[in-house]
Amino acid sequence: MVYLKQVSAYGFKSFADKTTVNFDSGVTAIVGPNGSGKSNITDAIKWVLGEQSAKSLRGAKMEDVIFSGAQDRKPQNYAEVTLTMDNHKRMLNIDADIVEVTRKLYRNGDSEYLLNKQKSRLKDVTELFLDSGLGRDAFSMISQGKVDQVLNAKPEERRQLIEEAAGVLKYKKRKKETESKLEDTNNNLLRVHDIIYDLKDRVEPLKIEASIAEEYLALSEEMKDADIQVTIADIETTRQDFTKYENEINEFNGLIQFKKEKSERINERLSHHKSERKTLQESIHTLNQSLLSTTEQIERYIGQVNVLKERLSNQNESSAKRNERLKKYNEQLTNELARKEEIEAKIQTLSVSKKALDRQLKTQQKELAELDSDIETLIEETRDSYYEKLSEQTALSNEIKLIEKEVEQFNQKQSKQQTVNNNVEQDFEAIQHTIGHLNNTIISKTNDLDKLREDYKRALSHIETRKAEYNTAREKYSQARRYIEDLERKRERLTLMQEEYQGYYQGVRMLLKHKDQLNGIHTTVLDVIEIDAQYNDALDSALSASLQHIIVDDEQAGRAAIQFLRDKKYGRATFLPLSVIKPRLITHEVRQMVNNMPGFINTLNELIQTEQTYQSIIDNVSGNVLVCDTLKHANDIAKAIGYKYRIVTLDGDIVNPGGSMSGGSKNKPTQALTARNDLQVITNQLAEFRASTEQLKKQVDTLSEMITTEEMKVNQLRIDGETLRDDVHQLKLSLEEATAKERRLKLMHEEVESLMKESEYIASRQQLIKVHRETIKAIELELVNLNTRIQNFNNNATDKKSIEKKLNDNINDSKNELAVLTTNITHQTDILNERIAQIKDIQAEIDALHLDANQINVAAVEQEIIAKEETLRTLSEEKLAIESRMQTEDENLSELASSIDNMDKEYNELLRQISGIENGVGELKGKHSRLNVLLDNLINHLLEQYQMTFEAAKDYVWETLGVDDVFQTDLEHLRKRVRLTKISIEELGNVNLNAIEQYKAVGERYEFLINQEADLLEAKANLESIIHEMDDTVSVRFMETFETVSHAFERIFKQLFGGGTGLLQLTSEDVLTAGIDIFVEPPGKRRQNLSLLSGGERALTAIVLLFSILQARSAPFVILDEVEAALDEANVNRFADFLNTLTHETQFIVITHRKGTMEKSDRLYGVTMQNSGITQLVSVNLKDLDDKKLKELTK
């Protein structure tokens, strides 16, 4: 027998190292704790035998079987498992005593199989173990959970276990392959039938096409000489015209270039004038800014004068309110002083950096100075001393002026304070009341304005929605209009096609055009019928060419028409004489039969409406054609009526008399039928679309009126909002004036206290003025002496060479850095000055509040008013001067604008002329291009039609025809000859030049396909015979095996259960498809459903089925993975005892946790996992142990 000798695994699941498990006959038990990797041995064997489901191997994807790493181990890059089996008895179909099967899987997904170290396919491995009792799904491998799978499986699925034991799987596989071949054979037969049917219909048309092709070749040869001469003449004429247009184009291009150069010169002058205009506009803008600044100063001084005048009229303020304001200003003063200190710290830091940079610059300058002579050094040093003294003098003078200005300002304040009005308190209370009233009014008006804004926004949003609806409706209306125009154009085209009989065969078309010249001609079959659109495909497929048959009065009229076509060489046509054509209808019996059959609709002639005059014609061409819905129903009807009549489906598929079928993708329907149907559809669509378009137009008009109404409403809301906004603005201006007046009244009191504090400080400053003036006199004397020394040094100085470049560059860099620091210091100083000014303003407010009830110095205020009014007069004069300059600049700008306008007109005129010439050149180029295309077409005509170049054609005319100059021939006669010949060729219709060869080839192909059909029919019969034989073999072997397994199941069930009844039954009488039901009746219980059994009973029932199959067909080896886990000790012992009775023919590998199974085993493998994630094995041969050691080991 075949038994498993060895399993070797490397990198498979928990087998990180190469692990080898050796097996022998008998029972081998594999034991170990949960999670140690026992079942991985079973998975390894299943995997090698070809398992493709990762789920069956307890993984999510196949790469999960590769060792994924542990705490101290890296993942493996591939997994490899090898099975070694003993094949001395040649149970496996391979000539080798030892069979090794290897499977490898790499992380990139690559996989390979090896048989005895030779690369093989999965198919080879599967076929090797087919019907051997081995395989990935064989009954000999019971994995965890498979016990329940066997019992929970459907009866049809349990059948596979018996089939495998019976060894019929190979027959089923071969049957499936044979059925696939049979299906291919049937498909080939269908294709051959279709081709033969098509070839039958092609023979006669090909014969006609071949004769037309021969006539075409004769006419083409007849036309050749005249056509070549006419084409040569046309090429010569076209070349002359081509050259003429080319010269005219070049002349006009030169004129265009001249005018473009002139326009460029004008454009340059225009750009210069525009640049001057821009400069004037910038100057006017600057003057505007100055005017604006001056106007703002005037307004500011006017405000200050008004404030001073207010101060004269108001001098009292409420004490409580004044204290509150005083507290607020003190807080602001504290904050401003803190900010001032921060800025001063920044300035101090920047000043330190500046001083360091100053020292560096002086050092650099000193190095540069050392390059000069001693005289120059003395000059510079003296000059430095001079400038230092001069700077000192300037600083002292500036400080004196500053002190004098402070004294003057103090005196003015003191004089103004003396005229403070005693009514400040009363005026302050009045202004407070006014401010309150203004605030309330502003809040009310603002609320009204906000509400109006919301109404305005909502109205705008509503208008936008309406406009969107209007645009959508207008777009739909435009699309509808365009669609209607397209439909009208299509209707005109289709009407013209009908009038010209386009889509008809040439002979039919020409006869219908000239039917007035003949007697007894009616029209075509298509023109006398009406049918519902859903039957168009059926009509076109069923009648096809018959739709263009011409109806005539009698046979004489038909003969006259045929003679007319022959005389005129207009082609061919088929005629239906009313006098002789009789109806062809299906029999009454057939009609009764098909009326009640599924899918039958009616006969085609019953679906067609026509005049009574033509009913016999319609009955003749369509009375024996049946219409049904689908091809399946058409086959059923054809079979029922014995394939006597043609049947057509709604999709145009046809079942012909005799049983042949035509169909597939829809061909392009008959053009005449399509045109007629399209014309009818378009006419109906036009009426519908015109009605819906009119509705769209009304909707567009309604929306337009609504938008106009709502826009008027929005405009009124905007006007109301602007009026309300102006009111609020005026109120705010009044509030600002009242607030300013309030602020001025508060300042008045503070000024008195401030003046008292300043008086002592002013006295000390006046004393300092005297000291500074004495110092200035001393400096002036010293400056005179220094200046004299410098003049003396300069008289003796000589030219010195230039300073080194590098030192100058360093000095320049230092100066640049110094300039940046200076700028930063200046900026911070400006900010500091702003803070100081703010502090002064706040202090002034505080001083004004401290005035309390003291009187204002009216005289000082009046004096200040006079000074400010004087300043106002000066500013007004400056404003007048600026306005005068602006007027002059505006006049210059107007003159320049006039000049620019004139040049613009001249420039645009030139552009217009250039555009006109270019348009003319464009037309010439169009003619030139058309001539070029015509010339190419003529040359290509010679090349494609006669395989001649122009030169070769001229040589042919001269050498073969003896014509020196084609213009000396009668070209008009030649053209007429070519034209008439082309008409004759056109009358031939579409010409298939390959028709002669095709006609010859079709016959040969037809005979070949007839032989092919016979061969395919013979092959079909052979395949059906083979399938029948295999079914017989499978049935016999299956029933033999089933009977054996069934008897064994009854016997073993009683043996393992200790009584009871077990029974296997087929679910149906069809042996090939019947499933297997299991009926069990444990001891002391009634027969019940398998799902109601206990876990142990279910497991023992599955074990009984396995042992029954093994007695019917022994397997080389069997792997049982914890199948007895649910059994009690007594049943485990019975299971182990029975297992040992089968070891003489079968090798068992049992994965177990049960003591009874271990004791009855021949050898044990202990599976451990000392390192996390890595399985290790320990083996013990129980045959070498006595009973005492065995019991100790199993404990």
SEZANU-572028 format. One record per residue (C-alpha): residue in three letters; x, y, z. Coordinates in steps of 0.05 Angstrom, whole numbers, plus 5000, padded with zeros to 4 digits. Example, Ala and Ser with C-alpha at 12.3 -4.5 7.8 and 13.67 -1.06 7.14 Angstrom:
BEGIN
ALA524649105156
SER527349795143
This chain:
BEGIN
MET500050005000
VAL501950734996
TYR503651015064
LEU506451665089
LYS513751605109
GLN515652325124
VAL513353045126
SER518753575122
ALA516754315133
TYR520854955131
GLY517955655141
PHE510755375141
LYS506555715195
SER509955575263
PHE515455135233
ALA520755675231
ASP526455165227
LYS526754555183
THR522454035218
THR521853305197
VAL516352835222
ASN517452095207
PHE511551625205
ASP510850865205
SER505050385198
GLY499850335252
VAL497250935293
THR501451545304
ALA498752035355
ILE500752775356
VAL499553095423
GLY500953765456
PRO497754365488
ASN492954825451
GLY496355315404
SER502854915400
GLY502054775326
LYS499254065323
SER494054225269
ASN499454575228
ILE502053875210
THR495153705181
ASP495054385145
ALA501954245116
ILE499753575087
LYS493253885057
TRP497354465029
VAL502254014993
LEU496453604964
GLY494054244929
GLU489454624977
GLN487955314945
SER483455604999
ALA487056015051
LYS480755975094
SER481255215096
LEU488355315122
ARG485755795176
GLY488656415143
ALA486057045110
LYS490656995049
MET495356465024
GLU501556865045
ASP499356755118
VAL502156045115
ILE509256335112
PHE512656405180
SER511257125201
GLY516757195253
ALA517257145329
GLN520357545385
ASP527457365367
ARG526457105296
LYS525457475231
PRO519957275183
GLN521656755129
ASN521356935056
TYR518156285033
ALA514755655059
GLU516454955036
VAL513354285053
THR515353595026
LEU511352945032
THR515152285024
MET510851675009
ASP512350934999
ASN510050704929
HIS513050014923
LYS506249724904
ARG505350254851
MET498650484879
LEU500251174852
ASN500851244777
ILE508251404777
ASP514150934764
ALA517951044829
ASP518650674896
ILE518951324935
VAL514651914916
GLU516452614940
VAL511453174931
THR513953884947
ARG510454554946
LYS513855234954
LEU510655914964
TYR514356584963
ARG512057244994
ASN511457564926
GLY506057054909
ASP510256584865
SER508955854877
GLU511655194849
TYR510454444856
LEU515753894851
LEU514653144839
ASN520952764858
LYS524753434853
GLN522053564782
LYS517754184770
SER510454014759
ARG503654324754
LEU498054324805
LYS493953924755
ASP499353374755
VAL499153334831
THR491553314832
GLU491152764779
LEU496552354815
PHE492252284877
LEU485552244840
ASP481251654865
SER486951424910
GLY483451624974
LEU488252204982
GLY487452934964
ARG485953604995
ASP478453455002
ALA478852695010
PHE475052315065
SER481852085090
MET483452775119
ILE478652985174
SER480653675200
GLN477854045260
GLY470554195249
LYS469853735189
VAL466053245232
ASP460253735236
GLN461153915163
VAL459753195142
LEU453353175183
ASN451053885166
ALA452453795092
LYS446853725041
PRO445353015017
GLU448253184949
GLU454753424981
ARG455452775022
ARG455052394957
GLN462252614942
LEU464852174998
ILE461851544967
GLU464151754897
GLU471251834922
ALA471051154956
ALA468150854893
GLY473751144851
VAL469051484801
LEU471652194808
LYS476252094749
TYR470151884707
LYS466352494729
LYS472252934711
ARG472852604643
LYS465352664633
LYS465753404647
GLU471453474597
THR467453064546
GLU461253494557
SER465454114545
LYS467953804480
LEU460753624462
GLU458654344474
ASP464354594431
THR462154094377
ASN454954334380
ASN457355054375
ASN461654884315
LEU455654534284
LEU451355154294
ARG456755584263
VAL457455114204
HIS449855104194
ASP449655864195
ILE455455914146
ILE452355404098
TYR445655784102
ASP449156434087
LEU453056134030
LYS446655883997
ASP444056603996
ARG450656883970
VAL451556453907
GLU446456783863
PRO448057503884
LEU455457363872
LYS453857123802
ILE450257783787
GLU455958183820
ALA461057823777
SER457558013712
ILE456958733736
ALA464358733753
GLU466158493682
GLU461859033652
TYR465059553697
LEU472059353675
ALA470059403602
LEU467060103611
SER473160333651
GLU477860113596
GLU473560463544
MET473761123584
LYS481261103600
ASP484261473540
ALA479162043539
ASP479562123615
ILE487162173614
GLN487062713561
VAL481563113597
THR485263053663
ILE491863293632
ALA488363903603
ASP485064053671
ILE491764003706
GLU495064493658
THR489264993665
THR489164933741
ARG496665043745
GLN496165703706
ASP490565953752
PHE494565713813
THR500666133792
LYS496266743778
TYR493166733847
GLU499966613880
ASN502767253847
GLU496767663869
ILE497467413941
ASN504867613943
GLU503168323917
PHE497768423970
ASN502368144025
GLY507468694007
LEU502069224012
ILE499968944080
GLN507268974104
PHE507869704083
LYS501469904120
LYS503569504181
GLU510169874185
LYS506470544180
SER501670324234
GLU507570134279
ARG510570824272
ILE503971144290
ASN503270664348
GLU510170884374
ARG508171614372
LEU501571424404
SER505171054460
HIS509571674472
HIS503472124476
LYS500071634523
SER506271634566
GLU505972404569
ARG498572344586
LYS500171864642
THR505472364669
LEU500372934667
GLN495172484700
GLU500172314755
SER501773054764
ILE494373224768
HIS493572654818
THR499272944860
LEU496073634857
ASN489473314876
GLN492873004936
SER495873674955
LEU489174004946
LEU485973474989
SER491273545043
THR490574305042
THR482974245045
GLU483573765104
GLN488174265140
ILE483274825127
GLU477574395153
ARG481674205214
TYR483374935230
ILE476075125220
GLY474374585270
GLN479574835319
VAL476975545311
ASN469975295324
VAL472474925385
LEU475675555412
LYS469375945399
GLU465475415435
ARG470275465494
LEU468676195498
SER461276045501
ASN461575465551
GLN465675435615
ASN461875025667
GLU461574265674
SER458273805723
SER463073605778
ALA460972865782
LYS461472755707
ARG468073135705
ASN471072675759
GLU468772055720
ARG472072315657
LEU478372505697
LYS478971785723
LYS478371515652
TYR483671985625
ASN488471815682
GLU487871065665
GLN489271225591
LEU495271655613
THR498171075654
ASN497570595594
GLU500671095546
LEU506571215594
ALA507870465597
ARG507870425521
LYS512571025518
GLU517570665564
GLU517470045519
ILE518970465458
GLU524570835493
ALA527670165512
LYS527569955438
ILE530770615418
GLN536070525471
THR537869835444
LEU538170095372
SER542370685395
VAL547470215428
SER548069835362
LYS548670485324
LYS554370735369
ALA558070085359
LEU557270145285
ASP559570875289
ARG565970655324
GLN567070125271
LEU566070635216
LYS570871125248
THR576170575253
GLN575270415180
GLN575671145161
LYS581771225204
GLU585170645167
LEU583470995102
ALA586071655129
GLU592771335145
LEU593871255071
ASP594072015063
SER599672495080
ASP600572875147
ILE597573515118
GLU591273165098
THR590772855167
LEU591273535199
ILE586073805151
GLU581273255168
GLU582373305243
THR581474055240
ARG575173975199
ASP572573465248
SER573673955304
TYR570374495263
TYR564274065249
GLU563773845320
LYS563674565344
LEU558874755290
SER554274175310
GLU554774385382
GLN552975105363
THR547074865322
ALA544574415378
LEU544874985427
SER541275455379
ASN535874935367
GLU534974825441
ILE534375585452
LYS528975615398
LEU525375025430
ILE525575355498
GLU523176015469
LYS517475655434
GLU515575315500
VAL515575985535
GLU511376295479
GLN506375715482
PHE506075785557
ASN504676525552
GLN499176405501
LYS495975875544
GLN496376335604
SER493176915566
LYS487676455538
GLN486176165607
GLN484676835635
THR478576895588
VAL475176245608
ASN467676315610
ASN463876195676
ASN458175825640
VAL462175175624
GLU458174755674
GLN451474955646
ASP453774855574
PHE456474155591
GLU449773925619
ALA446174175556
ILE451073825510
GLN450273175550
HIS442773195539
THR443873325464
ILE448672735458
GLY443772255492
HIS438172465445
LEU442672385384
ASN444871685407
ASN437671445415
THR435771725347
ILE441771395314
ILE440170715346
SER432970755321
LYS434970965251
THR440470435249
ASN435469885267
ASP430870135212
LEU436770125164
ASP438769415183
LYS431669175173
LEU431469515105
ARG438169195087
GLU435368505104
ASP429268635061
TYR433868875005
LYS438168245010
ARG432067785010
ALA429268144950
LEU435968084913
SER436367344930
HIS429267254905
ILE431067604841
GLU437267164832
THR432866554841
ARG427866824790
LYS433566984742
ALA436366274750
GLU429366004734
TYR428866484676
ASN435666294648
THR434065554656
ALA427265644622
ARG430366084567
GLU435865564555
LYS430665014551
TYR426565444503
SER432765574460
GLN434564834460
ALA427364664441
ARG427565164384
ARG434164884359
TYR431564174365
ILE425264364326
GLU429564674272
ASP433764034269
LEU427463624263
GLU424764074208
ARG431363994169
LYS431063244179
ARG423863224155
GLU425663624093
ARG431463164079
LEU427262534089
THR421562824046
LEU426662963991
MET429362253998
GLN422361973988
GLU421062413928
GLU427662193897
TYR426461463918
GLN433161433954
GLY434560783989
TYR431360373934
TYR435159923887
GLN437560273824
GLY432659913777
VAL426760043824
ARG428760773833
MET429560913759
LEU422960563742
LEU419060953795
LYS422061603769
HIS419761443698
LYS413261073714
ASP409261613678
GLN412361353613
LEU409460663625
ASN402460373636
GLY400059953694
ILE405560143743
HIS403060243815
THR408560293868
THR412859853913
VAL410259373966
LEU413359834020
ASP409260433997
VAL402560084004
ILE403359804075
GLU402660094144
ILE405059744207
ASP406059894281
ALA413260124296
GLN414559544344
TYR414159064285
ASN419059434239
ASP424958974253
ALA420658364241
LEU417958654176
ASP424858844151
SER427958164167
ALA422057764140
LEU420858124074
SER427458474062
ALA428158543987
SER420758383976
LEU419159074004
GLN422059373940
HIS418058923892
ILE413859343845
ILE406359233839
VAL403559243767
ASP396659123737
ASP398358503698
GLU403858093666
GLN403958523603
ALA405459143645
GLY411058753680
ARG414058543613
ALA413859263587
ALA417359513650
ILE422758983645
GLN423959163572
PHE424359893592
LEU429759733644
ARG433559313594
ASP433359853540
LYS435460403587
LYS440559963623
TYR437560183689
GLY438559523724
ARG433659003749
ALA427158963789
THR421858453811
PHE414558553792
LEU408158313825
PRO402158293775
LEU395558403810
SER392157953759
VAL396057323777
ILE398857393848
LYS394856973897
PRO394956963973
ARG399556464008
LEU396856324078
ILE398255834133
THR393355254141
HIS387455294188
GLU390254724230
VAL396855074240
ARG393355714258
GLN389255354311
MET395555024339
VAL399755654346
ASN394256114372
ASN395055854443
MET402655764442
PRO406956224486
GLY410056814450
PHE405756774386
ILE403357464363
ASN400157384294
THR401657254222
LEU405357834189
ASN399757984138
GLU394758074196
LEU399458604227
ILE399958994162
GLN394659504142
THR393559624067
GLU388259804016
GLN383659233994
THR386459283924
TYR393259053948
GLN391058544000
SER392657953955
ILE399758213945
ILE400758294021
ASP397857594034
ASN402557313982
VAL409057604009
SER407357564083
GLY401357104094
ASN405656494111
VAL410356874159
LEU409056804234
VAL411057334284
CYS412957174357
ASP416457534413
THR423057144425
LEU427556654389
LYS426256124443
HIS418756154430
ALA420156164355
ASN423955504362
ASP418355194402
ILE413055414351
ALA417355174292
LYS418254494325
ALA410754444339
ILE408754594266
GLY414254154237
TYR418654714211
LYS413754854154
TYR413455614156
ARG418156204167
ILE417756504237
VAL420657194253
THR421657504322
LEU420858224344
ASP428458294344
GLY428758064271
ASP431457354285
ILE428656834236
VAL427256094240
ASN426855854168
PRO422855274140
GLY426854654153
GLY429554904220
SER435455344200
MET436056004239
SER438656704222
GLY440057244272
GLY445157604313
SER446758344318
LYS441958784280
ASN444058974209
LYS442659654183
PRO435159634164
THR432659774094
GLN434060514080
ALA427360634048
LEU423660324106
THR427960704156
ALA426761364120
ARG419261264119
ASN418961074192
ASP423561644212
LEU419162134172
GLN412961914209
VAL416361944277
ILE419362634263
THR412562904240
ASN409362664305
GLN415162934346
LEU414663614313
ALA407363704334
GLU408963494406
PHE415163934411
ARG411664544382
ALA406364494435
SER411364414492
THR415764974463
GLU409865444464
GLN408865284538
LEU416265434550
LYS415566104515
LYS409666294560
GLN413766094621
VAL419666514598
ASP415167124587
THR411867044655
LEU418566994690
SER421167614653
GLU415168024677
MET416067774748
ILE423467964747
THR421868664722
THR416768774778
GLU421568524831
GLU427268944804
MET422869564812
LYS421469364883
VAL428869264897
ASN430469944867
GLN425470274913
LEU428469914973
ARG435370154951
ILE432970884947
ASP429670835015
GLY436070535044
GLU440471075015
THR435871615044
LEU435971285112
ARG443471195109
ASP444471935094
ASP440072105154
VAL444271655199
HIS450571975171
GLN448172675186
LEU446172465257
LYS453072165268
LEU456372815244
SER452073195293
LEU453972705347
GLU461372795331
GLU460673555336
ALA457073495402
THR462272995428
ALA467873465406
LYS464474045442
GLU463773615505
ARG471073425501
ARG473174165494
LEU469074355555
LYS472673815596
LEU479474065574
MET478274775597
HIS478874625671
GLU485174215665
GLU488874775630
VAL488975225693
GLU492374705737
SER497174525681
LEU499275245673
MET500975305747
LYS505574685743
GLU508774935680
SER510475635707
GLU516275395751
TYR519074955695
ILE518675545646
ALA522675985693
SER528475485696
ARG528375425621
GLN528976175612
GLN535176175657
LEU538075625613
ILE537176065551
LYS542176575579
VAL547376035593
HIS546775745522
ARG547576435490
GLU554176545527
THR556675865504
ILE554776015431
LYS558976655432
ALA565176255454
ILE563975735400
GLU563376255346
LEU570376525363
GLU573275815361
LEU569975675294
VAL573376285263
ASN580176025285
LEU578875325260
ASN576575585193
THR583075985185
ARG587175365200
ILE583474955148
GLN584675475094
ASN592075475110
PHE592474715106
ASN588674695040
ASN593575175007
ASN599374695020
ALA595674045005
THR597573624944
ASP593773114903
LYS593772414934
LYS592571754900
SER585671434906
ILE583671014965
GLU583970264961
LYS577469954933
LYS576569434987
LEU576969945044
ASN571870385009
ASP567169795000
ASN567569635074
ILE566170355092
ASN560170355045
ASP557469715076
SER558170015146
LYS554670645122
ASN548970245093
GLU548069855158
LEU548470515196
ALA543070805151
VAL538570215165
LEU539570295240
THR538471035234
THR531970905196
ASN529670425250
ILE531370925304
THR527771465266
HIS521671015258
GLN521570845332
THR522671585348
ASP516671765306
ILE512571245343
LEU515271535409
ASN513372235387
GLU506371985371
ARG505971685440
ILE508472345470
ALA503372735430
GLN497972255454
ILE500372345525
LYS500173095516
ASP493073055489
ILE490872635548
GLN494373105596
ALA490973685562
GLU484273345572
ILE485973235645
ASP488173955652
ALA481674195620
LEU477673775670
HIS481574085728
LEU479274775708
ASP472974625747
ALA469275285757
ASN475075735740
GLN473976245687
ILE476776165617
ASN482076675594
VAL477676985540
ALA483177445514
ALA487976855504
VAL482676455467
GLU480977045422
GLN488377145408
GLU488976405389
ILE482876465344
ILE486077055307
ALA492576655297
LYS488876055269
GLU484576485224
GLU490976785196
THR493576085182
LEU486875935148
ARG487876525101
THR494776265083
LEU492175565069
SER486475845027
GLU491476224984
GLU495475574975
LYS489075214955
LEU487575744902
ALA494675674874
ILE493874914870
GLU487174974835
SER490275454785
ARG495874954769
MET490774394763
GLN486774794713
THR493074904671
GLU494874164674
ASP487673974655
GLU488074424593
ASN494674094573
LEU491573404585
SER485573584540
GLU490173794483
LEU494173154491
ALA487772744493
SER485373064428
SER492072904395
ILE491672184420
ASP484572134394
ASN486572364324
MET492471874322
ASP487871324347
LYS483071454289
GLU488871444240
TYR491570804270
ASN484770464270
GLU483670674198
LEU490270344179
LEU488269714217
ARG481569714180
GLN485069774113
ILE489969214133
SER484068784155
GLY480468914090
ILE486568724049
GLU487768114093
ASN480567904081
GLY481667974007
VAL488167574013
GLY484267054053
GLU479366973996
LEU485066923947
LYS488466413992
GLY481866023995
LYS481566003919
HIS488965843917
SER487965273967
ARG481965003929
LEU486065013865
ASN491664653902
VAL486764123928
LEU483764063858
LEU490763983828
ASP492463443880
ASN485863093865
LEU487163093791
ILE494162833800
ASN491662313851
HIS486162123802
LEU491461943751
LEU495661583802
GLU489961183835
GLN485761053773
TYR491260913722
GLN497660853765
MET500761433725
THR504362073746
PHE502762713708
GLU509162653668
ALA507861923653
ALA500762093630
LYS503462623582
ASP508462113554
TYR502761613547
VAL498562113508
TRP504362293462
GLU507261593451
THR501061163452
LEU495561633427
GLY499962073383
VAL497362723413
ASP502563283421
ASP497963803452
VAL491463603486
PHE488664303476
GLN488664173401
THR483763603410
ASP476163653418
LEU476163683493
GLU468663793498
HIS467363153459
LEU472262793504
ARG468863063566
LYS462062853541
ARG464662163527
VAL467662103597
ARG461262373628
LEU456761873592
THR461361303609
LYS461361503683
ILE453761523682
SER453660823655
ILE458460603710
GLU454160943763
GLU448060573736
LEU451659933751
GLY451160113825
ASN456259863875
VAL461459443839
ASN465058873873
LEU471258763831
ASN472958143871
ALA466157823857
ILE469057363802
GLU474157063849
GLN469257053906
TYR464056693864
LYS469256153848
ALA471456103921
VAL464356053950
GLY462955383915
GLU469455073941
ARG468055324011
TYR460855064008
GLU463154353991
PHE468454384046
LEU463354594098
ILE458654034078
ASN464253534093
GLN465753894158
GLU458553834179
ALA458653084168
ASP465053014209
LEU462153424266
LEU455753014268
GLU459852374272
ALA464152674328
LYS457852894366
ALA455152184363
ASN461751894389
LEU462052394447
GLU454852244467
SER456451494466
ILE462551604511
ILE458452004561
HIS453151464563
GLU458450924576
MET461651334632
ASP454751444664
ASP453650694663
THR460450564695
VAL459451094748
SER452450834765
VAL454850114774
ARG461050284814
PHE457350794857
MET451750314875
GLU456749754891
THR460650214938
PHE454350514968
GLU451549824985
THR458249635017
VAL458650285057
SER451250245077
HIS451949535105
ALA458449725141
PHE455050345170
GLU449449925201
ARG454449425230
ILE459549925257
PHE454150375285
LYS451549825330
GLN458749635349
LEU460950345369
PHE454250575398
GLY453149915434
GLY446549825399
GLY441550265362
THR440650325287
GLY444350705233
LEU442050755161
LEU444351075096
GLN439251205041
LEU439251524972
THR434752134964
SER432351944894
GLU432351384844
ASP437051744797
VAL443651424816
LEU447751964780
THR444952544820
ALA441852254883
GLY444252514950
ILE445352105014
ASP441152175076
ILE443551925144
PHE438451635193
VAL440751445263
GLU437151165324
PRO441851145385
PRO440450605437
GLY434250765478
LYS432151335432
ARG427451435374
ARG429851615304
GLN431152355303
ASN434152905260
LEU441752955260
SER441453665287
LEU438053415351
LEU443852935368
SER448653115423
GLY455753335406
GLY458552655424
GLU453252285384
ARG454452725324
ALA461952605328
LEU461151855336
THR456251835278
ALA461352185233
ILE466751695257
VAL462151105240
LEU461251395169
LEU468851475162
PHE470250755185
SER464750495139
ILE468050835079
LEU474850575099
GLN472149865101
ALA469249955032
ARG475450295004
SER481750315046
ALA485850945042
PRO493550935043
PHE493551375104
VAL488351755145
ILE489252395185
LEU484352515242
ASP484753195276
GLU481453155345
VAL475352785317
GLU474152435384
ALA474453085425
ALA467053065439
LEU466852325461
ASP466752075532
GLU472051595558
ALA468150965541
ASN466951175470
VAL474151405463
ASN476550715482
ARG471650385432
PHE474050885379
ALA481350725393
ASP480149975393
PHE476449995327
LEU481850445298
ASN487149905312
THR482949395274
LEU484049795210
THR491549895216
HIS493349275175
GLU491149655111
THR491250385131
GLN496250835165
PHE493051305217
ILE495651985241
VAL491552225299
ILE491852915331
THR488852825400
HIS488353055472
ARG484952415496
LYS488551915541
GLY485051305512
THR487251465442
MET494451585464
GLU494750915501
LYS492450535439
SER497350895393
ASP503850575367
ARG507951215374
LEU507151925401
TYR509652585376
GLY509653135428
VAL508853835400
THR511454425441
MET512555165432
GLN518255355479
ASN519755975439
SER513756405424
GLY511156255354
ILE515955675338
THR513754935341
GLN518454375362
LEU517253615363
VAL519053055411
SER517652325390
VAL516451695432
ASN515550995404
LEU510450655450
LYS512149975424
ASP518750015462
LEU515250195528
ASP512149745580
ASP505249875609
LYS507950235671
LYS512050735631
LEU506250835583
LYS501551025639
GLU506651505668
LEU507651815599
THR500151895585
LYS499252235653
